[in-house]
């Protein structure tokens, strides 16, 4: 939770090569108020997940605080306030048709990642091109094809597995809090999360990928060195020709090493 005062130490411009429809958003969790940044207008009533969309269209960075009005569970996840007992007991989900009964909804709260009370007082948001800080997480709104490239960059030099974790509700916890706390890359499909789908925040077929700070150097380096568009993807026939050629070459080399 370093303060948002200095320019990013890592060049993230490589992500622009992927031509995302919406710009990647850097997010930083802060204890102290960021001095050189405007606060989100207090009359804006947005959910925590909507702040990502707000940042995509904002020309300059902004920060959110407990003074701002938030229309969902964002402040609970950020440790800024307590969850109402009726909600945490599982009363909401069954009434929305998401869960069969409260005891099922209650189980969800045992898994939701969240910050401890009062350790996050401000959250800064910025588009990639104007970002004045090193992000704690970089959140990417990608098509499925673009998501394949980003996730391949995660595995390219590491062999890391593709893992997606989320829940039917409070998906924002898994795209903001979980990657930061666990230091792992996570991705999810917004249309599988009740609030994101109901608010219609992201284009159909979108994937949200959250890359924590510790993974950014690896992903950036992979994007610089790996082949972005693989010839195998041009057609089924191209894939079969390339694959068979590789198999024949390796089989011949194995016989005559």
C-alpha positions as CSV (number, residue, x, y, z in Angstrom):
1,X,0.0,0.0,0.0
2,X,2.6,2.5,-1.1
3,X,1.4,6.1,-1.7
4,X,0.4,7.3,-5.1
5,X,3.0,10.0,-5.6
6,X,5.5,8.8,-8.2
7,X,5.4,7.8,-11.8
8,X,5.2,4.0,-12.6
9,X,8.6,2.3,-12.3
10,X,7.6,-0.3,-14.9
11,X,6.7,0.6,-18.5
12,X,3.3,-0.9,-19.2
13,X,2.8,0.5,-22.7
14,X,3.2,-2.9,-24.2
15,X,-0.4,-3.6,-23.3
16,X,-1.4,-1.0,-25.9
17,X,-0.3,-3.4,-28.6
18,X,-3.3,-5.6,-27.9
19,X,-5.8,-2.9,-28.9
20,X,-8.3,-3.3,-26.1
21,X,-11.6,-1.7,-26.7
22,X,-11.5,-0.2,-23.2
23,X,-8.1,0.9,-21.6
24,X,-6.5,-1.2,-18.9
25,X,-7.1,0.3,-15.4
26,X,-4.5,0.6,-12.7
27,X,-5.8,0.4,-9.1
28,X,-4.0,1.3,-5.9
29,X,-5.1,0.7,-2.3
30,X,-4.0,3.5,0.0
31,X,-3.9,4.2,3.7
32,X,-3.2,7.9,3.2
33,X,-5.1,10.4,1.0
34,X,-3.4,10.8,-2.4
35,X,-2.5,14.6,-2.6
36,X,-2.2,15.0,-6.3
37,X,-5.4,13.4,-7.4
38,X,-9.0,14.4,-7.5
39,X,-11.7,12.6,-5.5
40,X,-14.6,11.0,-7.3
41,X,-17.5,13.4,-7.1
42,X,-19.5,12.7,-4.0
43,X,-22.8,13.0,-5.9
44,X,-21.9,10.0,-8.1
45,X,-23.6,6.8,-6.8
46,X,-21.7,3.9,-8.2
47,X,-21.0,0.3,-7.2
48,X,-17.4,-0.9,-6.6
49,X,-17.4,-2.7,-9.9
50,X,-18.7,0.4,-11.7
51,X,-15.7,2.4,-10.6
52,X,-13.7,0.3,-13.1
53,X,-16.1,1.5,-15.9
54,X,-15.9,5.0,-14.6
55,X,-12.1,5.0,-14.8
56,X,-12.2,3.7,-18.4
57,X,-13.9,6.9,-19.4
58,X,-12.2,9.3,-17.1
59,X,-9.5,11.6,-18.6
60,X,-7.6,11.8,-15.4
61,X,-7.0,9.6,-12.3
62,X,-9.3,9.8,-9.4
63,X,-9.7,8.3,-5.9
64,X,-12.6,6.8,-4.0
65,X,-13.0,7.0,-0.2
66,X,-15.4,6.1,2.5
67,X,-16.9,9.6,2.0
68,X,-18.2,8.5,-1.4
69,X,-21.5,6.9,-1.9
70,X,-21.2,3.3,-2.9
71,X,-24.3,1.3,-4.0
72,X,-23.2,-2.2,-3.3
73,X,-20.8,-4.0,-1.0
74,X,-17.6,-2.3,-2.0
75,X,-17.0,-0.6,1.4
76,X,-17.5,-3.9,3.2
77,X,-14.8,-5.6,0.9
78,X,-12.5,-2.6,1.5
79,X,-12.9,-2.8,5.2
80,X,-14.4,0.6,5.4
81,X,-17.6,-0.5,7.1
82,X,-19.4,-3.6,8.4
83,X,-21.7,-5.8,6.4
84,X,-25.3,-5.6,7.7
85,X,-26.0,-8.8,9.7
86,X,-29.1,-9.6,7.7
87,X,-26.9,-9.6,4.5
88,X,-24.1,-11.7,6.0
89,X,-26.7,-14.2,7.4
90,X,-27.6,-14.9,3.7
91,X,-31.0,-13.2,3.4
92,X,-30.5,-11.3,0.1
93,X,-29.4,-14.1,-2.3
94,X,-32.5,-16.3,-2.0
95,X,-34.8,-13.2,-2.5
96,X,-33.0,-12.5,-5.8
97,X,-33.2,-16.1,-6.9
98,X,-29.5,-16.6,-6.8
99,X,-29.4,-19.2,-4.0
100,X,-31.9,-21.8,-2.7
101,X,-32.0,-20.6,0.9
102,X,-30.1,-18.4,3.4
103,X,-27.7,-21.1,4.6
104,X,-26.4,-21.5,1.1
105,X,-25.9,-17.8,0.7
106,X,-24.2,-17.6,4.1
107,X,-21.5,-20.1,2.9
108,X,-20.3,-17.5,0.3
109,X,-19.2,-15.1,3.0
110,X,-16.8,-17.6,4.3
111,X,-14.8,-17.4,1.0
112,X,-15.1,-13.8,0.0
113,X,-11.7,-12.0,0.1
114,X,-11.8,-8.7,1.9
115,X,-9.5,-6.2,3.6
116,X,-9.2,-5.9,7.4
117,X,-11.0,-2.9,9.0
118,X,-9.5,0.5,8.3
119,X,-6.3,-0.5,6.5
120,X,-7.6,0.8,3.1
121,X,-9.0,4.4,3.3
122,X,-8.6,5.3,-0.3
123,X,-8.6,3.5,-3.7
124,X,-7.0,5.2,-6.7
125,X,-8.0,4.5,-10.3
126,X,-6.3,5.4,-13.5
127,X,-6.2,4.6,-17.2
128,X,-2.9,3.1,-18.3
129,X,-1.8,6.1,-20.4
130,X,-2.1,8.7,-17.6
131,X,-1.4,6.5,-14.6
132,X,0.8,8.4,-12.1
133,X,1.5,5.4,-9.8
134,X,2.7,1.8,-9.8
135,X,-0.6,-0.2,-9.7
136,X,-1.3,-2.7,-7.0
137,X,-3.4,-4.5,-9.6
138,X,-3.8,-3.9,-13.3
139,X,-7.3,-4.8,-14.5
140,X,-7.9,-5.6,-18.2
141,X,-11.3,-5.7,-19.9
142,X,-10.6,-8.1,-22.8
143,X,-12.3,-10.1,-25.6
144,X,-11.7,-13.8,-25.4
145,X,-9.0,-13.7,-28.0
146,X,-7.2,-10.9,-26.2
147,X,-7.5,-12.7,-22.9
148,X,-5.8,-15.8,-24.5
149,X,-2.8,-13.6,-25.3
150,X,-2.6,-12.1,-21.8
151,X,-3.0,-15.4,-20.1
152,X,-0.4,-17.0,-22.4
153,X,2.0,-14.2,-21.4
154,X,1.4,-15.3,-17.8
155,X,2.4,-18.9,-18.6
156,X,5.0,-18.2,-21.3
157,X,8.1,-18.2,-19.1
158,X,6.6,-19.7,-15.9
159,X,4.4,-22.7,-16.9
160,X,1.8,-21.2,-14.5
161,X,-1.7,-22.7,-14.6
162,X,-4.7,-20.7,-15.8
163,X,-6.9,-20.4,-12.7
164,X,-10.2,-18.5,-12.4
165,X,-11.8,-17.9,-9.0
166,X,-15.1,-16.1,-8.4
167,X,-18.5,-16.4,-6.8
168,X,-22.0,-15.8,-8.2
169,X,-22.1,-12.5,-6.2
170,X,-19.5,-10.0,-5.1
171,X,-17.3,-10.7,-8.1
172,X,-15.5,-7.4,-7.5
173,X,-13.8,-9.1,-4.5
174,X,-12.1,-11.5,-6.9
175,X,-10.9,-8.9,-9.4
176,X,-9.7,-6.3,-6.9
177,X,-8.9,-7.8,-3.5
178,X,-8.0,-11.5,-4.2
179,X,-5.2,-10.9,-6.7
180,X,-3.6,-8.3,-4.5
181,X,-3.8,-10.3,-1.3
182,X,-2.8,-13.7,-2.8
183,X,-0.4,-12.2,-5.4
184,X,-1.9,-14.3,-8.2
185,X,-3.4,-13.5,-11.6
186,X,-7.1,-14.0,-11.7
187,X,-9.7,-13.8,-14.4
188,X,-13.5,-14.0,-14.5
189,X,-16.5,-13.7,-16.9
190,X,-18.6,-10.7,-15.8
191,X,-21.8,-12.2,-17.1
192,X,-21.4,-15.0,-14.6
193,X,-21.5,-12.5,-11.7
194,X,-25.0,-11.3,-10.7
195,X,-24.2,-7.6,-10.1
196,X,-22.0,-7.2,-13.1
197,X,-24.5,-8.9,-15.4
198,X,-27.5,-7.0,-14.0
199,X,-25.8,-3.6,-14.3
200,X,-24.7,-4.5,-17.9
201,X,-21.2,-3.0,-17.2
202,X,-19.1,-4.9,-19.8
203,X,-19.7,-5.9,-23.4
204,X,-21.0,-9.4,-23.9
205,X,-18.2,-11.9,-24.2
206,X,-15.8,-9.9,-22.0
207,X,-13.2,-11.4,-19.8
208,X,-11.8,-9.4,-16.8
209,X,-8.2,-10.2,-16.0
210,X,-6.5,-8.8,-12.8
211,X,-2.7,-8.8,-12.7
212,X,-1.1,-8.0,-9.3
213,X,2.1,-5.9,-9.1
214,X,4.4,-8.9,-8.5
215,X,3.3,-10.5,-11.9
216,X,3.5,-7.3,-14.0
217,X,7.2,-7.6,-14.9
218,X,6.9,-11.2,-16.0
219,X,3.8,-10.5,-18.1
220,X,5.3,-7.4,-19.7
221,X,8.6,-9.2,-20.6
222,X,6.6,-12.1,-22.1
223,X,4.5,-9.8,-24.2
224,X,7.7,-8.2,-25.5
225,X,9.4,-11.5,-26.5
226,X,6.6,-14.0,-27.4
227,X,4.7,-14.1,-30.6
228,X,1.4,-12.3,-30.1
229,X,-0.4,-13.8,-33.1
230,X,0.4,-17.5,-33.5
231,X,0.3,-18.9,-37.1
232,X,-1.6,-22.0,-35.7
233,X,-4.6,-19.8,-35.0
234,X,-5.1,-18.7,-38.7
235,X,-7.0,-21.9,-39.6
236,X,-7.5,-25.5,-38.6
237,X,-5.5,-26.6,-41.7
238,X,-2.6,-24.3,-40.7
239,X,-2.5,-25.7,-37.2
240,X,-2.5,-29.3,-38.5
241,X,0.3,-28.6,-41.0
242,X,2.4,-26.9,-38.4
243,X,1.9,-29.5,-35.8
244,X,2.6,-32.4,-38.1
245,X,5.7,-30.7,-39.4
246,X,7.0,-30.3,-35.8
247,X,6.2,-34.0,-35.0
248,X,8.0,-35.3,-38.1
249,X,11.1,-33.1,-37.3
250,X,11.3,-34.2,-33.7
251,X,10.7,-37.9,-34.6
252,X,13.5,-37.7,-37.1
253,X,15.8,-36.0,-34.7
254,X,15.0,-38.5,-32.0
255,X,16.2,-41.4,-34.3
256,X,19.3,-39.5,-35.3
257,X,20.2,-37.3,-32.3
